Amino acid sequence: MKRIEVVAAIIRKGDKIFASQRGYGEWKDWWEFPGGKIELGETPEEALRREIQEELSTEINVDEFLCTVEYDYPKFHLTMHCYICSLLTEAMHLNEHEAARWLKGNELDSVKWLPADKIVVEQLIGINVK
């Protein structure tokens, strides 16, 4: 099975977490934490800063490692390294996603998350993100 390694940003602002809706591909319209593939020679943190710049035209601080999720999708195995992040600039532009929302902890389960991202959401709810 094909293996893909990615990073994901759990961007926090006050009591809210940023969620983005995919605008393309097999999983179009599902929600995810923004991020993407780690390129050769990049650390996960470097990849995350680059991906967020590409996807959202903004800069983040990678604050702390949260978890690594291993998930088998039908066509590939995903390894997703997730980091709690904060914005360094307020302006954002959706370059790849069709929608985005800032969700409070009790609203995290109000969108249709990708299966691997749902595991992260369950962990965030479990640690009482407020």
Sine and cosine of phi, psi and omega as CSV:
sin_phi,cos_phi,sin_psi,cos_psi,sin_omega,cos_omega
0.00,0.00,0.65,-0.76,0.05,-1.00
-0.89,0.46,0.62,-0.78,0.01,-1.00
-0.89,-0.45,0.71,-0.70,0.02,-1.00
-0.80,-0.60,0.74,-0.67,0.04,-1.00
-0.91,-0.41,0.81,-0.58,-0.05,-1.00
-0.72,-0.70,0.19,-0.98,0.13,-0.99
-0.86,-0.51,0.48,-0.88,0.02,-1.00
-0.69,-0.72,0.63,-0.78,-0.01,-1.00
-0.98,-0.22,0.85,-0.52,0.17,-0.98
-0.99,-0.11,1.00,-0.03,-0.11,-0.99
-1.00,0.09,0.86,-0.51,0.00,-1.00
-0.95,-0.30,0.62,-0.78,0.13,-0.99
-0.62,-0.78,0.95,-0.30,-0.08,-1.00
0.89,0.45,-0.82,-0.57,-0.02,-1.00
-0.99,-0.16,0.31,0.95,-0.06,-1.00
-0.87,-0.50,0.42,-0.91,0.03,-1.00
-0.83,-0.56,0.64,-0.77,-0.07,-1.00
-0.99,0.10,0.77,-0.64,0.07,-1.00
-0.82,-0.57,0.62,-0.79,-0.01,-1.00
-0.81,-0.59,0.56,-0.83,-0.05,-1.00
-0.97,-0.23,0.81,-0.59,-0.03,-1.00
-0.89,0.46,0.68,-0.74,-0.01,-1.00
-0.94,-0.35,0.22,0.98,-0.10,-1.00
-0.41,-0.91,0.27,-0.96,0.18,-0.98
0.98,0.21,-0.10,-0.99,-0.06,-1.00
-0.86,0.51,-0.52,0.85,-0.05,-1.00
-0.97,-0.23,0.43,0.90,0.02,-1.00
-0.80,0.60,0.63,-0.78,0.03,-1.00
0.98,0.19,-0.13,0.99,0.10,-1.00
-0.99,0.16,0.37,-0.93,-0.05,-1.00
-0.98,-0.19,0.50,-0.86,-0.05,-1.00
-0.46,-0.89,0.23,-0.97,0.21,-0.98
-1.00,0.05,0.71,-0.71,-0.05,-1.00
-0.91,0.41,0.43,-0.90,0.00,-1.00
0.40,-0.91,-0.35,-0.94,-0.01,-1.00
0.12,-0.99,-0.23,-0.97,-0.11,-0.99
-0.94,0.34,0.55,-0.83,0.09,-1.00
-1.00,0.08,0.81,-0.58,0.02,-1.00
-1.00,0.06,0.38,-0.92,-0.01,-1.00
-0.81,0.59,0.79,-0.62,0.04,-1.00
1.00,0.01,-0.11,0.99,0.00,-1.00
-1.00,-0.03,0.56,-0.83,0.22,-0.98
-0.98,0.17,0.32,-0.95,0.07,-1.00
-0.84,0.55,-0.63,0.77,0.00,-1.00
-0.91,0.41,-0.66,0.76,0.04,-1.00
-0.90,0.44,-0.68,0.73,0.02,-1.00
-0.87,0.49,-0.66,0.75,-0.02,-1.00
-0.90,0.43,-0.71,0.70,0.03,-1.00
-0.88,0.47,-0.66,0.75,0.00,-1.00
-0.91,0.41,-0.74,0.68,-0.02,-1.00
-0.88,0.48,-0.66,0.75,0.00,-1.00
-0.93,0.38,-0.59,0.81,0.08,-1.00
-0.89,0.46,-0.70,0.72,-0.01,-1.00
-0.92,0.38,-0.69,0.72,-0.10,-1.00
-0.99,0.16,-0.57,0.82,-0.15,-0.99
-0.83,-0.55,-0.02,1.00,-0.02,-1.00
0.79,0.62,0.69,0.73,0.02,-1.00
-0.60,-0.80,0.16,-0.99,-0.01,-1.00
-0.90,-0.44,0.61,-0.79,-0.01,-1.00
-0.81,-0.59,0.34,-0.94,0.22,-0.97
-0.97,-0.26,0.76,-0.65,0.07,-1.00
-1.00,0.04,0.97,-0.26,-0.16,-0.99
-0.99,0.14,-0.76,0.65,-0.02,-1.00
-0.32,-0.95,0.49,-0.87,0.07,-1.00
-0.95,0.31,0.70,-0.71,0.04,-1.00
-0.97,-0.23,-0.83,0.56,-0.06,-1.00
-0.18,-0.98,0.21,-0.98,0.18,-0.98
-0.87,-0.49,0.78,-0.63,0.01,-1.00
-0.95,-0.31,0.75,-0.66,0.13,-0.99
-0.95,-0.32,0.82,-0.58,-0.05,-1.00
-0.57,-0.82,0.70,-0.72,0.05,-1.00
-0.99,-0.12,0.96,-0.27,0.17,-0.98
-0.99,0.13,0.23,-0.97,-0.04,-1.00
-0.84,0.54,-0.56,0.83,-0.10,-0.99
-0.95,-0.31,-0.11,0.99,-0.03,-1.00
-0.29,-0.96,0.31,-0.95,0.12,-0.99
-0.98,-0.18,0.78,-0.63,-0.03,-1.00
-0.96,-0.28,0.74,-0.67,0.22,-0.98
-0.92,-0.40,0.90,-0.45,-0.08,-1.00
-0.85,-0.53,0.90,-0.44,0.04,-1.00
-1.00,-0.04,0.85,-0.53,-0.11,-0.99
-0.93,-0.36,0.70,-0.71,-0.04,-1.00
-0.78,-0.63,0.66,-0.75,0.17,-0.99
-0.97,0.26,0.76,-0.65,-0.07,-1.00
-0.73,-0.69,0.29,-0.96,0.10,-0.99
-0.71,-0.70,0.44,-0.90,-0.01,-1.00
-0.98,0.22,0.66,-0.75,0.14,-0.99
-1.00,-0.10,-0.39,0.92,0.08,-1.00
-0.74,-0.67,0.56,-0.83,-0.05,-1.00
-0.98,0.20,-0.51,0.86,-0.08,-1.00
-0.95,0.33,0.73,-0.68,0.07,-1.00
-0.67,-0.74,0.50,-0.86,0.06,-1.00
-0.70,-0.71,0.75,-0.66,0.00,-1.00
-0.98,0.18,0.98,-0.20,0.00,-1.00
-1.00,0.02,-0.41,0.91,-0.04,-1.00
-0.80,-0.60,-0.36,0.93,-0.07,-1.00
-0.99,-0.12,0.42,-0.91,-0.02,-1.00
-1.00,-0.06,-0.28,0.96,0.03,-1.00
-0.36,-0.93,0.27,-0.96,0.05,-1.00
-0.47,-0.88,0.43,-0.90,0.03,-1.00
-0.58,-0.81,0.50,-0.87,0.21,-0.98
-0.99,-0.15,0.88,-0.47,-0.08,-1.00
-0.92,-0.39,0.71,-0.70,0.14,-0.99
-0.96,0.27,0.29,-0.96,-0.03,-1.00
-0.79,0.62,-0.65,0.76,-0.03,-1.00
-0.98,0.18,-0.03,1.00,0.03,-1.00
-0.96,-0.28,-0.06,1.00,-0.10,-1.00
-0.85,0.52,-0.52,0.85,-0.02,-1.00
-1.00,-0.02,0.28,0.96,-0.02,-1.00
-1.00,0.01,-0.06,1.00,0.03,-1.00
-0.85,-0.52,0.28,-0.96,-0.03,-1.00
-1.00,0.01,1.00,-0.07,-0.05,-1.00
-0.97,0.24,0.53,-0.85,0.21,-0.98
-0.85,0.53,0.51,-0.86,-0.08,-1.00
-0.81,0.59,-0.70,0.71,-0.01,-1.00
-0.92,0.39,-0.63,0.78,0.01,-1.00
-0.93,0.37,-0.52,0.86,0.04,-1.00
-0.87,0.49,-0.58,0.81,0.05,-1.00
-0.89,0.47,-0.64,0.76,0.03,-1.00
-0.92,0.38,-0.68,0.73,0.02,-1.00
-0.85,0.53,-0.70,0.71,0.00,-1.00
-0.88,0.47,-0.61,0.79,0.04,-1.00
-0.93,0.38,-0.68,0.74,0.02,-1.00
-0.88,0.47,-0.68,0.73,0.04,-1.00
-0.90,0.44,-0.62,0.79,-0.01,-1.00
-0.91,0.42,-0.48,0.88,0.02,-1.00
-0.99,-0.14,0.25,0.97,0.08,-1.00
0.82,0.57,0.84,0.54,0.13,-0.99
-0.91,0.41,0.81,-0.59,-0.05,-1.00
-0.87,-0.49,0.00,0.00,0.00,0.00
